[in-house]
């Protein structure tokens, strides 16, 4: 993470989000890119020193991240990056299978610009490391469901998407599948640009299902 989140000279008021929000985003980015590993302790004093802030925004950020499932809070161990066990990982993908194809299909039903989704695919192709590809992959999925018209559904999928990153990082390390997933993403986007709602739903469902089959092969019957 950066040595200091806010420089002493700083920029003009309002140029940055609230201090807690900025701290939250910095910690979240470090978790999602693997800089902070599953099971790693998140010590408020250390994080505050690295980010150049007091412990208060760090404490509030950790509470928020615990609410989204990225951080675990314990009265004995304090805060740690969440470790996703197999059962919970399957639950995450079960939820995505239920919600994300529907949300993506609804987004296609609204006239919109798909350029941000295409830009995310291009960013993934141009990335030279797993962290960059992971962030681009997350961005693509969010652009596909963002216009579904249901803010609660978007927030739920955002939280699932964050927890998915903890699962997919380990899965990709064991079974690299970037090229296959990139091809599936391109097919989904092409269907969206053609306004084919049903095709987008089917392709998104197949895309998530195929990842589950590769990641949890012994669970398939």
N, C-alpha and C positions, 0 to 999 in steps of 0.2 A: 504494500500500500504506500501511498505518497508519504513523505516525511511529515508534511504539514498540509492539512486540508485548506486552511485559511492562512494566507500570508499576512504579516503585520500591516503592510500597506493596504492590502485588500482592494477589491474593486468597489464601485459605488453601491450604495444600499439598493437591494432588490435585484442585483445582478446575479446573485446566487440564491438557491432555495434556502429555506430555514436551516439553521445549523444542524438540528436533529435529522432533517431529511437528507442533508448532504452527508452526514456521518453514516446514516443508514445505507445510502447508495454506495459509499466507499466500502463498507464492510460486506455488503451484499455482492458487489462486484468481485471482491477478493474470494468469497466463498464459491461463486459460480465459475470463476476461472481456475479454481483449484489452488490458489495461493494459500487459502485457509482450508485445511483438509478436514474431512469428516472425523469427528471425535476430538478435534483440536480444541484446547481450552481458549476461551475468549476472555481475557483478563482486562477489566475495564481500565485499570491504570496504564497497562501497556498500550492498549488501543488509543487511549486519550493522548498519550505521549507521541505515538506515531502520527496521529492525525492533527496534532496541535490544537486540541480542544480540552475542555474540562470533562470530568467523568459523567456529568449529568446528561448531555446529549448521547453519549455512548450507551449509558444505561437505558435510556428511552428507546434508542435504536435497537438494542438487543431484545427488549421486550416486544417491539413490533415484529422483529424477525422471528421471534419465538411463535408469535401468532400466525405467521405464514408458513411455519413448519421448517424453516431453514436452521433454526437454532433451538437447542434444548436447554431449559433452565432447571437447575436442581439446587435445593437448599444446601446440599453438601458439596457438590462439585462446581457450582456456579454455572456459567453459560458455556456451552460447547457447540461446535458445528454439529448439526444433526447427522447421525449415522442411520441410513435407511436399511432396515432389514428386508428380507425377501418378501415377507407377507405384506409389509407396508408398501413396498415397491409395486407389487401386483395390484394393491388397492388403488394406487395412484393411476396406473394405466387403465384399470377398470373404469375409473371415473372419467378419464380422458376419452375412452371409447364411447361412453354414454353421452358426453357433452360436446366434445370438440367437433365431430362431424356435423352435428346439428348447427352449432354456432357458425361454422365455416359456410355451410349451405345458406344460412340466413344472411350472412354477409354478402354472398354473391347475389342475393335477391335485391340488394340495394345498389343503385348506380354509384360507382366509386372508382377511384384511381388506384390501380394495382402497382403503380411505379415503386412505392416503398417496399412491397413484397419482392419485386424483381431486384431492387437494390440489395436487399438482404441476401438473396441467392448469389448475387455477384460478389458480395462481401465474403460469403462463405467460400466461394471458389477461389478468391484471391488470398484467403487467409493462409498463413504459413505454419500455424500451430493449432493445437486442439482447442485452446481457450478462445481464439478468435472465431473458429468455426462454430463452437458451441454458442457463443453470443449471437452470431449471425443466424444460426438455426432457431434460437429462441425468438429472435426478432421476426423471422419469417412466419412462424406459427402464430405469433400475436397479430401480425398484420392480416392473417387469414380469418381470424375470428373477431377482430376489433369492432367491426361495423354490424355485429349481429343484432343490435338494438336493445340488448338487455344488459345493463351495467352490472347486475349481480352475477350474471353468467360470465362476463368478462373478468370480474374480480376473482371468481372461483378458478377460472382457467389460468389466470395470472399466477395464483398461488400454486396450482398444480404444476404449471410450467417451471416454476422455480425449484420445486421438489424433484421434478423430472431430471433437472440438470445434475443432481447428486447421483441419480441412478445411471443416467446415460454416460457420464464421465467414466465410471467403472466399466460399463459394458463396452464402450468404444475402445478402452485400453486392451480388453481381452479379444474383441472381435471388431476390428476396424470395418466400418460399413459406410463411410462418408460418401463414396461415389454412388452407391446404390440409393442412399437416402436423398442425395442431391437430385438424382434422376426422378425419384418419386415426387420431390418438391416441384420440379419443373413441370411434371405432368399435372399436378394439382393446380399450379398457377395457370397453365394453358387452359384448363377447363374453366377456371374462374374468369379469365379474360374473354372466354367465349360465352360467359353467362350461363353455363350448364350447371345448375344447382345440384341436380341429382348426381352428376358425375363427380363433382367436388366432394359431396358427402361420401360417395363410395370410395373414391381414391384416398380421402383422409382416413376413413375407417380401415382400409387395407394397409395404409402406411403405418398406422399405429399398431395394428394387429401383427404385421410382419416383424416389427421391432420386438414385440412381446414374444413371438415364436422363437426368434433368434436368442433372446436374452434368457428366457425361461423355457427351454426346449423340453425338459423333463416334466413340466407342468401340463404340457399339451397332451390331449388324449385323442 
